[in-house]
């Protein structure tokens, strides 16, 4: 009753605040807000993930999208831009209702994860990718039609790259094996999960040639439960590391496993004048100081990183690393 009286006693003040919205909070506390400061909230929207879990999953998928853009650009030999625009939880029924008609859905599994994932590629984007794979300039098709069997088979090559990259992104946790199960061109025919299943949907803006379309990667929540638990467990382990033990050891990012790096060995010790240099002829012998072979600098890229000494290993020249360079 005290709260009710407090609201009644402030009704006169409400009349003087035209255009404002009255909000009654805890213990009858009254505040006023402009309509611009009020955000709508859909209570029917599922909240399967905690904010911290959703943030970690979003960060990991942003890394996945960046690495996928590089991998896809090498495949059709054309620049491919990718940007994650949204990561959300949504009911399976709402997800299928929001799909365009026609569309191109790929059903897949990622063993040993449970459940069936979905990759939604708009037909226009799929036809653009297929045209590029056949040697075209990747134009934007005028018609939005279903893909033929041959076009689907060609597009599956790009789909396999996307799924392989997603599975490789979790190698530090577990090895996943992607398998294509089939295709659908209409969301109404999907029966991969009950209608009230919570889906985790990753929406990406993909640009190839003159085409910019959205593709969606959707997983039932129980499919990603082991991954979410792993991410949460990593956070717990990091918090449990005692500060007195020194700085934590850096962790290797597996995305760099296949990045090629140029390694060169250089040394100094021979100096020639400009006249001697122009007078050099084939067959002449240049004498080097043997001590030079003990003072080799090993460069990673353009940066000198190690001291080394020259030698042989079997029938090949080799450099033994002796100590790191102090920058």
C-alpha positions in Angstrom: 0.0 0.0 0.0 2.9 2.3 0.7 4.1 2.0 -2.9 0.6 2.6 -4.2 0.2 5.8 -2.2 3.6 7.0 -3.4 2.4 6.6 -7.0 -0.8 8.5 -6.3 1.0 11.3 -4.6 3.1 11.9 -7.7 0.2 12.0 -10.3 0.1 15.8 -10.1 3.8 16.0 -11.0 3.1 13.7 -14.0 0.8 16.3 -15.6 3.6 18.9 -15.6 5.9 16.5 -17.5 4.1 16.2 -20.8 5.9 14.0 -23.3 7.8 12.1 -20.5 7.4 8.5 -19.6 6.9 7.6 -15.9 8.8 4.6 -14.7 8.0 3.0 -11.3 11.0 1.1 -9.9 11.9 -0.8 -6.8 10.0 0.4 -3.6 7.9 2.8 -5.6 10.7 5.0 -6.8 9.6 7.1 -9.7 11.8 8.4 -12.5 11.0 10.2 -15.8 12.5 9.4 -19.1 12.1 10.7 -22.7 10.8 8.3 -25.2 14.3 8.2 -26.9 15.9 6.8 -23.8 13.4 3.9 -23.6 14.6 0.7 -25.3 12.0 -1.9 -26.3 12.6 -5.5 -25.2 11.0 -8.6 -26.6 10.4 -10.9 -23.7 9.7 -13.8 -26.1 13.3 -13.6 -27.3 15.3 -16.5 -25.8 18.2 -15.7 -23.6 20.0 -19.0 -23.6 23.5 -17.5 -23.1 24.7 -15.4 -20.3 26.2 -12.0 -21.3 29.7 -13.1 -20.6 29.3 -16.3 -22.6 27.7 -14.4 -25.5 30.6 -12.0 -25.5 33.2 -14.7 -25.6 31.4 -16.6 -28.4 31.1 -13.3 -30.4 34.8 -12.6 -30.1 35.8 -16.1 -31.2 33.5 -15.9 -34.2 34.9 -12.5 -35.1 38.3 -14.2 -35.3 36.7 -17.0 -37.4 35.2 -14.5 -39.8 38.6 -12.7 -40.3 40.5 -15.9 -41.0 37.6 -17.2 -43.3 37.9 -14.0 -45.4 41.5 -14.7 -46.1 40.9 -18.4 -46.9 38.0 -17.6 -49.3 39.9 -14.9 -51.1 42.5 -17.5 -52.1 40.0 -20.0 -53.4 38.2 -18.1 -56.2 41.3 -15.8 -56.7 39.2 -12.8 -56.0 39.0 -10.5 -53.0 36.2 -11.6 -50.6 35.1 -9.3 -47.8 33.5 -10.7 -44.7 32.1 -8.9 -41.7 30.1 -10.4 -38.8 27.1 -8.1 -38.4 25.2 -10.0 -35.7 25.3 -13.0 -33.3 22.0 -13.7 -31.7 19.8 -16.4 -30.1 16.5 -17.1 -31.8 13.9 -19.8 -31.8 14.1 -22.3 -34.7 10.6 -21.4 -35.8 11.4 -17.7 -36.0 14.7 -18.5 -37.9 13.0 -20.5 -40.6 10.2 -17.9 -40.9 12.8 -15.2 -41.6 14.4 -17.1 -44.4 13.8 -15.8 -48.0 12.1 -17.9 -50.6 13.8 -19.4 -52.4 17.0 -19.8 -50.5 19.9 -22.3 -50.4 20.3 -24.1 -47.1 23.0 -26.6 -46.5 22.5 -29.1 -43.6 25.7 -30.3 -41.9 27.0 -32.0 -38.9 30.3 -31.4 -37.1 31.2 -34.7 -35.5 31.3 -35.4 -32.6 29.0 -32.5 -31.8 25.3 -33.3 -31.5 22.7 -31.7 -33.7 22.5 -30.4 -37.2 23.8 -27.0 -38.2 22.5 -24.8 -41.0 24.3 -22.6 -43.5 22.0 -20.2 -45.4 23.4 -18.7 -48.6 21.1 -16.5 -50.7 20.8 -17.9 -54.3 22.1 -14.6 -55.8 25.3 -14.9 -53.7 25.6 -18.6 -54.5 25.3 -18.0 -58.3 27.9 -15.3 -58.1 30.3 -17.7 -56.4 29.6 -20.4 -59.0 30.1 -18.0 -61.9 33.6 -17.1 -60.4 34.5 -20.7 -60.0 33.7 -21.3 -63.7 36.1 -18.5 -64.7 33.6 -15.6 -64.8 33.9 -12.1 -63.5 31.4 -12.7 -60.6 28.5 -10.6 -61.8 25.3 -10.1 -59.8 22.6 -12.3 -61.4 19.3 -10.7 -62.3 17.1 -13.6 -61.3 16.7 -15.1 -57.9 16.2 -18.8 -58.7 17.0 -22.2 -57.3 20.4 -23.7 -58.0 20.8 -26.6 -60.3 22.4 -29.8 -59.2 25.7 -28.9 -61.0 25.7 -25.4 -59.4 25.0 -26.9 -56.0 27.9 -29.3 -56.4 30.2 -26.4 -57.3 28.9 -24.3 -54.4 29.5 -27.2 -52.0 33.2 -26.7 -52.6 33.0 -23.2 -51.1 30.7 -24.5 -48.3 33.2 -27.1 -47.4 35.9 -24.4 -47.0 33.6 -22.4 -44.7 32.8 -25.4 -42.5 36.4 -26.7 -42.5 37.6 -23.2 -41.3 34.9 -23.1 -38.6 36.0 -26.6 -37.3 39.7 -25.7 -37.5 39.0 -22.7 -35.4 38.3 -25.0 -32.4 41.3 -27.3 -32.8 42.7 -26.1 -29.4 39.5 -27.6 -27.8 38.7 -30.6 -30.0 38.9 -31.9 -33.6 35.6 -31.5 -35.4 34.8 -33.2 -38.7 32.3 -31.4 -40.9 29.9 -33.5 -43.0 27.4 -32.2 -45.6 24.0 -33.9 -45.1 21.8 -32.3 -47.8 20.1 -29.1 -49.1 16.8 -27.3 -48.9 15.4 -24.3 -50.8 12.6 -23.5 -48.4 12.7 -23.1 -44.6 9.2 -24.5 -44.2 10.5 -28.0 -45.1 13.1 -28.0 -42.4 12.7 -30.6 -39.6 16.2 -30.6 -38.1 15.0 -29.4 -34.7 11.8 -28.8 -32.7 10.1 -25.4 -33.4 11.0 -24.1 -29.9 14.7 -25.0 -30.1 17.0 -22.1 -29.3 19.3 -21.4 -32.2 22.6 -19.5 -32.1 22.8 -17.6 -35.4 25.9 -15.9 -36.8 25.0 -13.4 -39.6 27.8 -12.3 -41.9 27.9 -9.7 -44.7 29.8 -11.2 -47.6 31.1 -9.2 -50.6 32.4 -10.9 -53.7 32.7 -8.9 -57.0 29.8 -6.5 -57.1 27.6 -8.7 -54.9 27.1 -8.0 -51.2 24.8 -10.4 -49.5 24.2 -11.9 -46.0 24.9 -15.5 -45.2 23.9 -17.1 -41.9 25.4 -19.9 -39.9 23.0 -21.3 -37.4 23.5 -24.0 -34.7 21.0 -25.5 -32.1 22.0 -24.5 -28.6 22.8 -28.1 -27.5 25.2 -28.3 -30.4 27.5 -25.6 -29.1 27.1 -26.4 -25.4 30.5 -28.2 -25.1 32.2 -25.2 -26.8 30.5 -22.7 -24.5 31.5 -24.7 -21.4 35.0 -24.8 -22.8 35.1 -21.0 -23.2 33.7 -20.6 -19.7 36.3 -23.0 -18.3 39.1 -21.2 -20.0 38.0 -18.0 -18.2 38.0 -19.8 -14.8 41.5 -21.2 -15.3 42.8 -17.7 -16.2 41.3 -16.2 -13.0 42.8 -19.0 -10.9 46.4 -18.3 -12.0 48.2 -16.7 -9.0 49.6 -13.3 -9.6 52.8 -14.2 -7.6 53.8 -16.8 -10.2 54.9 -14.1 -12.7 53.3 -13.1 -16.0 51.3 -15.9 -17.7 52.9 -17.7 -20.6 51.5 -16.5 -24.0 49.3 -19.0 -25.8 50.0 -19.9 -29.4 47.2 -18.8 -31.8 46.5 -21.8 -34.0 45.3 -19.5 -36.8 49.0 -18.8 -37.6 49.9 -22.5 -38.1 49.9 -22.3 -41.9 51.1 -18.7 -42.4 54.3 -18.9 -44.5 57.3 -17.0 -43.1 60.6 -16.2 -44.9 63.7 -17.2 -42.9 67.1 -16.0 -44.1 70.7 -16.2 -42.8 73.1 -13.3 -43.3 76.7 -12.5 -42.3 79.3 -9.7 -42.8 83.0 -9.8 -43.3 84.0 -9.1 -46.9 84.3 -5.5 -48.2 85.2 -4.5 -51.7 85.9 -1.1 -53.3 83.7 0.1 -56.1 86.6 -0.5 -58.6 87.1 -4.0 -57.3 83.4 -4.7 -57.6 83.1 -3.7 -61.3 86.2 -5.7 -62.1 84.8 -9.0 -60.9 84.6 -11.7 -63.5 83.2 -15.3 -63.5 85.8 -17.7 -62.2 87.4 -15.4 -59.7 87.6 -16.6 -56.1 86.6 -14.4 -53.1 88.3 -15.1 -49.8 86.2 -14.9 -46.7 87.3 -14.8 -43.1 86.4 -18.2 -41.5 85.2 -16.4 -38.4 82.3 -15.0 -40.4 80.6 -18.4 -40.3 80.4 -18.2 -36.5 78.6 -14.9 -36.6 75.5 -15.6 -38.7 72.3 -13.5 -38.1 69.1 -15.4 -38.8 66.2 -13.1 -39.9 62.5 -14.0 -39.6 60.8 -11.9 -42.2 62.8 -8.6 -42.2 63.7 -8.8 -38.4 67.0 -10.3 -37.1 66.0 -12.7 -34.3 68.9 -15.1 -33.6 72.7 -15.6 -33.6 73.9 -18.7 -35.4 76.8 -20.5 -36.9 77.1 -21.9 -40.4 77.6 -25.6 -41.0 76.2 -28.6 -42.8 73.6 -31.2 -42.1 73.9 -34.2 -44.3 74.3 -32.9 -47.8 72.7 -29.5 -47.1 73.9 -26.2 -45.7 72.5 -25.4 -42.3 72.6 -22.8 -39.5 72.7 -23.8 -35.9 70.9 -21.2 -33.6 73.2 -20.3 -30.7 71.2 -17.5 -28.9 68.4 -15.0 -29.5 69.3 -11.5 -30.4 68.5 -8.9 -27.8 66.5 -6.1 -29.4 
